[in-house]
Amino acid sequence: MARILLTRRWPASVEAELSARHEVHLNETDVPMSQAALAQAMRDFDVVCPTVSDRIDAAVIGEAGRARVLANYGAGIDHIDLAAARAAGITVTNTPNVLTDATAELAVLLMLMVARRAGEGERELRAGGWAGWRPTHLIGRSMKGRTLGLIGYGRIARETARRAQAALGVELAYHSRRPATDDDLGARYVASAADLVAQVDIVSLHCPGGAETRHLIDAEMLARMKPDAVLINTARGSVVDEAALAAALVERRIGGAGLDVYEREPAVHPALLAAPNVVLLPHLGSATLETRKAMGQQAMLNLEALLEGREPPNRVV
């Protein structure tokens, strides 16, 4: 029976299923563990199951000790030092196939909230500032006929595009490292991200985090966007320079933004909090009961395959 640590709480049904098969230890406080505690866990447990809120760097991995598996609860793995894991002989897995629908739903939700100024309206009403209906009050923009530009064109991006096209009538364009050979949506390929952001009305980010994409959306890229364009980020907070975005929003150089992820979660740049034309959500992309259960089930399949000497469904390293 393996000793397994869940660094954050999972849905109760999945915790119970895993606990029936293994010696499972829970982080009862459900707050991020310290680097020292994570390093100790690598020495004490056979399997550690981290999440995006854990920084599994080279110092945490160290010589690893007992742990042989990092079964990540989530698709993104930029919080794990993969080179250090590989050097220590640790297998890393993730849960890439179960977040698609939920994250795509949230991306479309953010587009609508920003375009129709729903966040502004909700805040005004709660603050007691609504004086009643009038013809010029909080006029937004229709999504129909506008162009949605996606940076990254993987599963989540395509599902976002599919839903936005079918439900809202948007045109589609995308940028990725190379043109898709199996695109069934009729999206237009744009060879550079800089050209894409200049051409479209909504920029939706679907690229991975990490050094290659850090601050991909910076002051220069924001300056290339149309004055009424909208930025949507359900990818990773590090992709956007939050200070530059806040300045563009406050100065009304772009139309608005909808964010679900942040550079220094759970901290949010103070200037973003003060900007009226931004919708801010607390990293809810995968937050449906169905998805969070499926993520746990996928992590469990990965770790059990490795414990039984089989190839896991979702090996990263």
C-alpha positions, 0 to 999 in steps of 0.5 A: 500500500503506497503512502500518498500525499494530496497537497490540497483537498480533492472532491470528497468522493475521489479522496474516499476512493483513493483512501480505500486503496492506499494510505492517503494523507490530506492537507487538512488546512487546505492552504498552500504548503511551504517549500520546506513542507513540500521538500519533506513530503518528497522524502516521506511519501511514495507519491505526491499529488501537487496542484498549481498552487504548489511550487515544486522547484529543484530545491523541493525535489532535492534528491527526492528521497522516497517519492518516485511520482508527482501526480499533478492534479491539473493540466498545467505543469509550469509550476514543476521543475521538469528537468529536476524531476527527470534528473531525480528519476521522478515521473510527472503526470498531469490531467490534460483531457478533462478540463476542456469543456469547463475552461472553454465555458469560462472563456466564453463567459468572460467574453460575454461579461466584458463585451456586455459590461456585466461586471460593471453593472453588477458592481454598480447595482450592489453598490446602490448606484443604479438609478434605473433604466436609460437608453445610454446606460452601460452600452456594450458591444454585440459579439456577432460578426466580431473576430475572435483571435486565439493564441494557442490552438489546442483542445481548449482553444478549439472548444472555446472557438467552437462554442463562441462561433456556434452560440455568438456568431464570431469569426475565427482567427488563430496563431500557433507555432504552425498551422493546424492540419485538422481544423474543422472550424474554418479559422484563419491562421495568422503567422505571428501573435503580434499580427493576430492581436492587431487584427482581431476584436477579442484576444483569447489566450490558450498557450502554456505558461513558462519562460517562453510565454512569460509576458507574451502580452506586454505593453508593446502587444497591448499597444497593437490591439484595437482601441475597443478590443478585449483580452481574455486570459484563462491560460496562465497568469504569467503570460500577461504583464499585469502592470502593462495591462492595468495601464492600458485598461485605466487609460482606455487604450483597449476596450476591456479584459476578462481574467481568471488567472494571475501572475502571483496568485492569489495576489492580484495587481492593485491597479487591476482591482481598481480598473472598471473595465475588467472582469476578475474571477478567482481561477475558476476555469475547471471549477465544475463538480464534474471536472474536478472529480474527473481531474482526481480520477485521472490523477488516480489512474496515472499514479496507480498505473505507475505503482503497478509498473504500467505506463500512465495515461498522461506521462509528462516526464 
